Amino acid sequence: MVVLDGLVVNVALPQIRLDLDMTASALQWVVNGYLVTFGGLLLLAARAADLIGHRRIFLGGIAVFTLASLAGGLAHDPTTLIAARVLQGVGAAALAPGSLSLLTATHTGEHRARALAIWSATSSAAGALGLVLGGVVTDLLGWRWVLLINVPIGVLLWLLTAMTLTTEQVRGKQALDVPGAVTITLGVGVLTYAISQTGSLGWTSSHVIGPLIAAIALLGLFALTEQRSPQPLVPLPILRRRNIVVANTIIAGLGAIMTATMYFLSLYLQQILGNSPLRTGLALVPMSIVLTGGALASKSLLPRIGIRRLIAAGGILMTCGLAWLATITPHSGYLHILGPTLVWAAGASIVLMPCVALATTGIDAEHAGLASGLINTARTISGAIGLAVLATIASTVTTHSTATDALQRTAHGYSAAIVAAAIIAGLVTVLAVLAPATSTPIPGSKRDA
């Protein structure tokens, strides 16, 4: 639900604009309103779950997300729709780290490995499925059902959660680090806002530069606050653990690659090859299947191959697949897209689960929410940053291309952006070497079991 709703609305934007008579500036907030609150509140919600209880925060997140989806699907004016999307982001911020921290805190051994594999498979496939379902639902049922479809799912999830998960004991009367919560929430939120504006305003706009400077100042103030706080929101010793730093850096690279690559694939299939939103979504189904299957297979591969080799293998596959995909032209056709898409998807699918395992290794239940929040924040913010940077590369190359045909110039821009994604994938391969050969048992290994 969380990952899908970051993308599924994109395909429906033209219909939303016509139906609600929205301006272009208001329309972008249908997407950005969700992203800003989602990215800004992730760490706060994750730490609150550690202090208040993962089940309570998770149930609250489902309720807010479901009610906001209902309000958005029934909206008859732009203000109501944007407000609903902002509230969806609030609910999503509680759900994303909550779903992972519940798994890491309640599962051990083989059960934990299986749970992480399913979580990784669902998370990886949801990005591509967002475009698929967006096209299908919008074409067949209309844009409102892109949001309303969450309502019955949310109600069912709330009931299942209430029935199956027991209430945790709250670990004492620990106060939430209010100064840290305010500075990190505002810092990440303002950063997400600034990046979201680059697509329409460019990097040199004062409306982008000003918020970027403010975000850097707020994040710096957050670091100072955490050093002095007796109960910090993010205990700095956790950020000194090599496994957490390396894993989250790789996850950040993966978030940038997946977000940008699926974005440019969608544009290429529609703008260059002339496919409808529905055909574009269906064309990405094989990629979704590989992303899901590979993530599930990583459960069996991890104990046999090890974290370093599995991440390195995924990085090599992503690099090769993206380098191949970068050879696209206006005359390539779908089959030329299918081969490299399956190769890079296979690589991406086997990277996430070992990184999640690495980032949560040695984390006690008291900090399970924080570790999950760091993972989701790294992936969310890097996706926004990566897309903004690669979109700038594509736009610059398109503008300066010497090709006489407009489609050829556009294809040159997309190709350059995908080359940049391949370079990031190459860095992921290098970072795999830095992954610690920790003596802590890897989830699912015989020693852990």
FENSULZI-V145502 format. One record per backbone hydrogen bond with DSSP energy under -1.0 kcal/mol. CO is the residue of the C=O (numbers start at 1). NH is the residue of the N-H. If there is no record, write none. Layout:
CO/NH  CO/NH
This chain:
1/5  4/7  4/8  7/10  10/13  12/16  13/17  14/18  15/19  16/20  17/22  23/27  24/28  27/30  28/32  29/33  31/35  32/36  33/37  34/38  35/39  36/40  37/41  41/45  42/46  43/47  44/48  45/49  46/50  47/51  48/52  49/53  53/57  54/58  55/59  56/60  57/61  58/62  59/63  60/64  61/65  62/66  63/67  64/68  65/69  66/70  67/71  68/72  69/73  70/74  77/81  78/82  79/83  80/84  81/85  82/86  83/87  84/88  85/89  86/90  87/91  88/92  89/93  90/94  91/95  92/96  95/99  96/100  97/101  98/102  100/104  101/105  102/106  103/107  108/111  108/112  109/113  110/114  111/115  112/116  113/117  114/118  115/119  116/120  117/121  118/122  119/123  120/124  121/125  122/126  125/129  126/130  128/132  129/133  130/134  131/135  132/136  133/137  134/138  135/139  136/140  137/141  137/142  143/146  144/147  144/148  145/149  147/150  148/151  150/154  151/155  152/156  153/157  154/158  155/159  156/160  157/161  158/162  159/163  160/164  161/165  170/172  172/174  176/178  177/181  178/182  179/183  180/184  181/185  182/186  183/187  184/188  185/189  186/190  187/191  188/192  189/193  190/194  191/195  192/196  193/197  195/198  197/201  198/202  205/208  205/209  206/210  208/212  209/213  210/214  211/215  212/216  213/217  214/218  215/219  216/220  217/221  218/222  219/223  220/224  221/225  222/226  223/227  225/229  235/238  237/240  238/241  241/245  242/246  243/247  244/248  245/249  246/250  247/251  248/252  249/253  250/254  251/255  252/256  253/257  254/258  255/259  256/260  257/261  258/262  259/263  260/264  261/265  262/266  263/267  264/268  265/269  266/270  267/271  268/272  268/273  269/275  276/280  277/281  278/282  279/283  282/285  284/288  285/289  286/290  287/291  288/292  289/293  290/294  291/295  292/296  293/297  294/298  296/299  297/301  298/302  301/305  302/306  306/310  307/311  308/312  309/313  310/314  311/315  312/316  313/317  314/318  315/319  316/320  317/321  318/322  319/323  320/324  321/325  322/326  324/327  325/328  329/332  334/338  335/339  337/341  338/342  339/343  340/344  341/345  342/346  343/347  344/348  345/349  348/351  348/352  351/355  352/356  353/357  354/358  355/359  356/360  360/363  364/367  367/371  368/372  369/373  370/374  371/375  372/376  373/377  374/378  375/379  376/380  377/381  378/382  379/383  380/384  381/385  382/386  383/387  384/388  385/389  386/390  387/391  388/392  389/393  390/394  391/395  392/396  393/397  394/398  395/399  396/400  405/409  406/410  407/411  408/412  409/413  410/414  411/415  412/416  413/417  414/418  415/419  416/420  417/421  418/422  419/423  420/424  421/425  422/426  423/427  424/428  425/429  426/430  427/431  428/432  430/433  431/434  436/438  442/445  445/449
